[in-house]
Amino acid sequence: MDFLFQFLITSLICGGLQFYIHSKKKNNTTTTNNNNNNNNNNNNNNNNNNNNNNNNNNNNNNKNSTLLDIGRNEESNENGEIDKSNFLTENEEKQFKKFQNKYLLTYLLAMASDWLQGPYVYVLYESYGFTKQEIAILFIFGFLSSLIFGMAVGPVIDKYGRKRMGILFGILYGLSCLTKVINNFSILLIGRLLGGIATSLLFSVFESWMISEHNSRGFKEELLSSTFYKSSLLNGLVAIGSGLFASEVANRWGYVSPFLWAFSLLVTCSIIIATQWNENYGDSSSPLLTTLKTSIQSLINDPAIISLGTVQSLFEASMYTFVFMWTPTLLESSDLLNVQLPFGLIFATFMVCVMIGSSIFNLFQKILKPEILIQYILLLSSICFIIPFFFNNSFIIYLSFLFFEILCGCYFPCVGTLRSKYIPESIRATVMNLFRVPLNLLVVTILVNIERISSQGIFLTCSIWLTIALIYYKISISKSQELIKSNLHNILKLQNSLYKVT
């Protein structure tokens, strides 16, 4: 079967699957609401009994709040489903949606500016006459910039305010876009420097501001999953639209035009942040070095944070490596040597799969806690990346790539929920940027050695990274559970001793 025909069939399946999941979600919501009404009377009778148990449990929960609390599932019914109708009035729901839409508008504008640039960075450099080695230096410089400045950016965000840094993100990334107009290697290096700093801001400022604002407005923690789900789902739509728009404007006005459109979006984003966001901070009273030291100590001392950082660094390093490798891997397949592939459409199917993944997360979060779901994501992602090592069939490899993109769609809302749960508010942006240090280091290592390692070897390396992340995370969970049991045992002994004394 011709690959393009297989690609068309797969694209239709992806679109149909997304529509089915979305329809099923609506049906489940309706059914859940009806069941909730029937269960309310039963729940009221149980509440009095639960109150006595809750008083005893609250003391134990406070002792274990910094650990991977696998047993926690507040405000859930007996089937493990979060009943949002129990804690949102009609007015609260309106306020929450207004806040959520404000965040999503700025976040998606920022992501659209990023997606517009992505497909044409390499092509633009090539059109300026730079060699592959020079282009590789430009890319590596951008990752090194994010690696080096990422450590300093985090404490600055927490100390001087997320709103200020959001505006600074738009300014720096906008200047980076403008440097693309000039065919000069040194100026383009400066652009990569600014782009690296802006990337560190992009993946920490928006989430940190949203979580802090969410909590300060008194919204329930469980609603964060809804915001992460929508941001992941809509980001897929934005990526598809941005890719198609970038292709159109590049064909009309040249390779530099997507960067100029991205600049206009960044200006708009900065204006909205300046006029619509409230300012919020992490630890604004401590010196920058103190905030950095506190963040590093939290990473070392808290098994929840260090295991979460390991997962994020290894998964996203594998993901960024995949971004570089999927095109040459498909081209190197033995049955596609003389085929011109529709890369824009293939990218669009990837983004549809991301949307499918985010919808799957929204369904599964009612069944599996994010601490468990992340383990399945790591395991299945590792399997996806081992397939190109053993198979050279383009369609099998393409299917593994599609499945990995579905897992990416599950990963982002899942890890976002975990970060909101375990990273302290005072050092949130600093810790999130520290997570990106090993991530960038791993990607730079791959890029520097990309000529020496085969495509199969690179995917095998990514599979090993994901396996290490899974094993380390499971070990951390086991240690945390043992520590929880030990703490509970000590608390019970103390309670018994106090009871005997009284």
N, C-alpha and C positions, 0 to 999 in steps of 0.2 A: 504493500500500500504506500502511495506517495506521501512523503512527510507533510506536505502542505495540506493534503486532505485530512490526514490524522490530526494536524494542528487545528483545522476548522472544527472537526468533530469534538475535540477536547475543549475548545473555546466555548462551544454551545453547551457542553456538559457543565463547565464551570459556571456559566451564566445561569443555567437551569438550577444548579445546586444552590447558588446564592439566593435565587428567588424562592426555592423551596424552604430553605432555612429561615428566611425572613417571614414567610407565610406561617410556618410552624411556630415561630416566636409569637406572632400575633394571636394565634389560636391558643397557645399555652397561657398567654397573659389573660385572655378572656376566661379560660377554664379555671385558672388560678384564682381570679377575682371571685368567681361564683363559689368555688370551694372555700375561699377565705370567709365569705359571708356565712356559710353553713357552719364553719368551724369556730366562729367568734364566740358563740355561746359556750361551747366546750372549753375554749381557752380561758374564758372568764372564771370558770369553776376551778381550773387548774392553777390560776395565778396566785390564789391565796396560799396553796401548798408550796408553790415555787418560791414565794417571797421568803419563807423561812430558810429554804435551802440556799437562796441567793446570798443571804446575809453571811452564812458560813463560808460560802465559796468566794466572796469578794476579797476576803483577807488573803486567801491562797492565790487568787489571780494577780493581785498586786505584786506579790513576790516574784512572779514569773513573767512579768510584762515584757522584759527585754529578750526573752528566749523565743525560739520557734514554737509557739503555742499551737500545736496541731489540733488540740481539742477545742479551740475557741470558735464559736459560731453564734454571736450575739443576735438576738431578736430574730430567731429562725423558728419555723414550725417543726413538727415532729418528723417531717419528711426531709428536713434540711434546706427548705426553700425560704429565702428571705422575703418576708411579707412587708413590702414597702407601704402598704395602705395603713399599717399600724402606727407609722410614725410620720406621715406627711398629711397635713391638712391641705385643703384646696389652695389656700393662700400661700402656704409654704411651698407647695408644688410650683406655683406660678413664680415665686421668688427664686426657687432653685433653677427652673428652666431659663429664667432671665439671666441669672449668673452664668449658667452653663453655656448659653448661646454667646454671651460676651467673651468668654474664654475661647470657645471654639472658633469664633470669627478671627481673633488675632492669631491663634495657633495655626489655623489653616492658611491664613495669608502668609505667615512665615514659612510654612512647609511648601506652599505653592511656589514661593520664590526660590526655594531650594530645588524643587523638582524641575522647574523651568531650566535651570542651569545644567543639571546632571547629564543629560544626553549629549550636550554639545561642548563640554569642556575639552575633551581629548581632540575632537574634530577641529575646534577653533585653533588650538595650539598647532595641530598638524597643518592647517591651512596657512599659518604664519611661517611655515617652513622649518619648524623645529624638528630635530631628530627624535627617535624613540627614547634615546637616553636622556635628552634634555627634557622631554615631556615627563619621563619617570622622575627626574629630579624635582620638577614642579609639583607633582603629586606627593612625593615623599616630603617635600618642604611643608606642604599643607598639613599632613598628618603630624609631623614633628612640631609644628606650631601649636596644634591642638594638644599634643602630648605635654609640651613644656608649659604653655600658658594655662592649660587646664587646671593645674595644681594651684595657680595663683588666682584664677578667675573665681573659683568656688568661694573662698573666704571673702572676696570683694563683694560678691552677690549678697551673701548673708549679712555683711556689715553695712553696706551702703544702699541696699534696697533692691528688690526684684523689679520694680517699675523702672527705676533709673537704668538698670542693666538691660531691661527689655528695649528701652529706647536706644541704648548704646549698641545693642545687637543690630538693630535696623541700620544705624549709621555705619558701623564697621562692615557689615555685609554689603550694604549699598556701595561703599567705596571700593570694596573688592570687585563688585560687578563693573564699576566704571573703569577699573584698570584693564579689563578685558578688551577695551576699545583700542588700546595702544599696543602695537607690535614691538615690544621691547622686553627682553628676557628679565632684566632687573626689576622693571615695574610690575611684570607679571608675578615675580617672586614676592614682591610686597603685597600684591593682591592675594596670593596664597597664604601669606602670613596673617593678613586681616581676616581671610576666610576661615582659617584654622581657629582663631580666637572666637569669631562669630559662631562657629559650629559648637564650640564648648558652651557658649551662652544659650544657643538654641535648645540644646538637649538638657538644660538644667533650669534656666530662668522660668520658662513657661510653666513647667510642671511644679516647681517650687512655689511660684506665685499662686497657682490654682489651688494647691493643697492647703496652703496657709490661709487663703481667702475663704475657702470652703469651710475650714474649721472655725475661723473667726466669726463667720455668719451663723454658726450653730447648726449647720447641716450634718446629718448623720454620716458616720464614716462609711457605712455600706453603700451610700450613693456615689462614692468615688469610682466604684467599678463601672457605673453607668457612664460617667464622663470619659473614663479611659476607653471604654468600648466604643463610644461614639467618635472619639478622636481618631481611633484606629480605623474604624469603618469609613469615616468621611475622608481621612487621609488617603485611603485607597482611591476613592472617587477623584479627589484633587490630583493625585498622581497621574491618573489616566487622562484627565482633562488637560493637565499641564503638559504632559508628553505630546498629546495631539496638537495643542496650541503652539508649543515650541517648534514642532515639526513644520507647521503651517507658516509661522512668521520667519523661520530660518530659510524656507524655500522662497519666500517673497523678498526678504530684505537682507539675507545673509546670516552667517553663523553668530554674529555678535548681537543680533536683535533679541534673542531670548534673554540675554543678560540685561539689556536695557528695560525690557518688560519686568524682569525680576526686580530691578532697581525701583520701578514705580510702585510695585507691590510692597516693597520694604519701606518706602516713604509713607505709604498709606498705613501700614502696620504700626510704624512708630508714632504717627499722629493719633491713631486710635488708642494706643497704650497711654500716650501722654494725656489724653482727654478723658478716657473712660476707666482706667485702672486706678484703684487705691494703692498706696504704697504699703508694702509689708517687708519685714526684715527677718533674718535669722537671729544670730547673736550679734547685735549691733554695738554692744558695750565693750566687748573684748578686742584686743589688738588682733591684727590679721594672723600673726604667727601663733598666737594662743588658740585662735579658732582652728587653724590648720593642725596644731598639735592635738587638740581635743578630738578632732575628726579622726586622726590617725589612731589615737588611743581607743576610740569607739570601734574602729575597724578591727583592732587587735583583740580587744577584750570581749566584744559581743559576737558570739558565734552566728547569730542571725544575720548581722550586717556583713561579716566577712564572707559567709557562704553566699549571700545574695550578690555581693560584689564579684565573687568568683564566677557565678553563673552569668552575670551580665557581661563581664569582660570576655569570657570565652565564647559565649553565644554570639555576641555582636561582632567580635573579631572574626568569627566564622562567617557571619552574614556579610560583613564588608568585603571579605575575601571572595565570597560568592559573587558579589556585585562585579568584581573585576574579572571573574573567571567564567561566568556562564556563557558569554559570547564566544571566546576562543574554544571552549570545550565543545559546544555544538558544532562549530566550524571544523574542528579536528575529527569529528565522527566520520568513520569510513564511508557511510552512505550519504554524506552531505558535502562531499568535497567540491562538487561543481554546482551546488544549489545556492541560489541567492535567497537568503532567509528574510522574512518580514520582521525585522527586529523590533520595530515600533509596536506591531500587533502582539508579538510575543511578550514584550514588556507589559502591554495592557492586560494580557491574561494573567501575568504574575500579580498585578495589582488587584484583579478580580479575586484571585486566590487569597490575597491578604484580607480582602473584605469578607470572604467566606470564613476565614480563620477567626476574625473578630466576632462574627456572628456565632460561630461555634463556641467561642469563649463565653459569650453572653448566655448561651443555653447551658453549658456545662458548669458555670459558676454556681448554679443552684444545686448541683449534685456533688461536685468536687471542690474542695478548698484550693486556693491558688498555690499553697505549699505542696499539694499533691499533684495538681495539674502541671506545674512547671517540670516535674520529674518526667512525666510522659512526653512533654515537649522536647526535652533534652534527649531522651532515648530515641524517639522517632526521627529527630533531626540528625542524630548520629548515623542512623540507618540510611537516611536519604543521601548523605555525603559519602557513604561507603559504596553506593551503587556505581558512580562513575569510575571507581577504582577497578571494579570487576567486569563492567559491561562497556561495550563500545557502540551499542545500538543507540542511535540518536533519539528515538521515540521513548525508549525506556529511561534514558537520562533526562529527557524533557519532562516526563511524568514525575520523576523524582524531584526535579526542580520545582514543579508546580506544587507538589506536596509540601516541600520545604517552605514555600511562600505561604501556604495555608497555616503552617506551624508558626511562621513569623507573625501572622495576623492574630494567632492565639497568644503569642509570647508578649507582645507589647502591652496590652491591657492587663495581662497576668502579672508581669514584673512591675508595672506601674502601681498596681494594687499592693504588691508586697513592699515596694519602697515606701508607699504612704503609711504602711502599717508598722514598719520596723526602724526607719531612719528618723532620728529626733529632728523636730522642727528647727531647732536653733542652729543645726549644722547641715541641713538637708542639701543645699546647693554644693557645699564643699565636699561632702561625701560622694554625691553623684558625679562630680568631676574627678574625684580620686578614682572612681570605678573606671573612668575612661583612660587613665594613664596606661595600665597594662594592655587595654584594648588597642590603643594606638601603637604601642610598642610592638605588639604581635603583628599588626597589619603592616607596619613599616618593615619588620623583619621579612615577611613574605614578599613584599614589593622589591626589596633590595636583592632577594635571591630568586626572583621569579624566572629569570633566564636559566637558572641551574636546576630547577625542580620541574618535573613534568606536571601537566594538569591533573593527572591521576594522583600523583604524589601530594599535591596541594590539597585535594579533596580528602585524601586519607588523613592528612595532618589535621584538617578541620574536624573530621570525625573523631579523632583521638582527643582533641580539645574538648569536644562536647561530652565524650565519655568521662573524661577527667572531671568535668563540671558536675555531671550526674553523680559520680562516686563520692566526690567531696561533699556534695549537698546532702546525700543520704547519710554519710558519716556524721555530718554536723547535726542532722535531725536526731540520729540515735543518741549522740552525746547530750543534746538538749533535753530529750525525753528522760534520759537517765538522771540528769541534773534536776529536772522537774520532780521526778519521783523522789529523789533524795531530799529536796526541799520540802515536799509535802510530808514525807516521813518525819522530818525534823519538826515541822510545824505541829503535826499530830502529837508527837512526843511532848512538845512544849505545852500544848493544850491540856494533855492528860496530867502533866505535872502541876499546872496551875489549878486544874480541877481538884486534884488531891489536896493541894494546899488550902483551897477555899472550903 
